[in-house]
Amino acid sequence: MQQTPVVPIEKIDQAEIMKLLGKSRTGLYLLRSRDSTFPEPIDHSPLRWLRSHFNAWLDSHNRANAA
């Protein structure tokens, strides 16, 4: 019987998201409050998101901005 490989969950923290988006902490807070499609954090202290969810959100916004 084959076992399914365990894939570690990659998280991205607030500082890395701020750096990738070029936003301050306040800018990220405003983005989160104004954009209902921005993913919800999975940890709240400290704030961290699933990297896959953030990357999917970023990809969808890049496609929308390119159109």
N, C-alpha and C positions, 0 to 999 in steps of 0.2 A: 504494500500500500504506500503510495507516494504522499509525502507531506507537502503542504503548500508552504513555500518559503515565506518567512516573516520579513516584512519590509519595515524598516524603522520609520517612524513618523518624523518628518523634518519640520521643525518650527522656525519661524523667523520673528525676531524681536522688534520692538518699536524703533530702536535706534537704527537698525538696518533698513526698515521700511522708510524712515525719515530720510536716510541717506539716498536710497534708490529713487525716491520721489522728489528730492530736493525741498523737503518741507521741514519746518520747525515743529516742535511738539504741538503748538497751538494750531499750526496749519494742518497737521494730521488730524487733530481733534475736529476742526471745522470741516475737513473733507469727510470724515466719518459721519458727522451729523447731517451733512447736506446730501451725501450720496448713499441712497438706500441699498445700492448694489455692492458697496464695500463690505468685504467679509467681516463677520464678527470674530473677535478674538476667542481663542480656546482657553487661554490662561489670562487672568486679570491682574495678577501681582507676581511678577511683572507682566506687562501686556505682551502676548505672543500670539501669533497666528499660524495656521497650517500653511507651509510654504506653497503647497499645491493650490490652495484656495486663493492666496494672494497672487500667484503667478497667473491663474486663470482670469482673475479680475483685471490684472494689468494687461494681459493679452487682449481681452475684450475691449478695453478702453483704447489700446493702441490701434486696433482694427477700426473702431468707431471714429477715431481722430484722423485716420489715414483716408477714410472714405470721403 
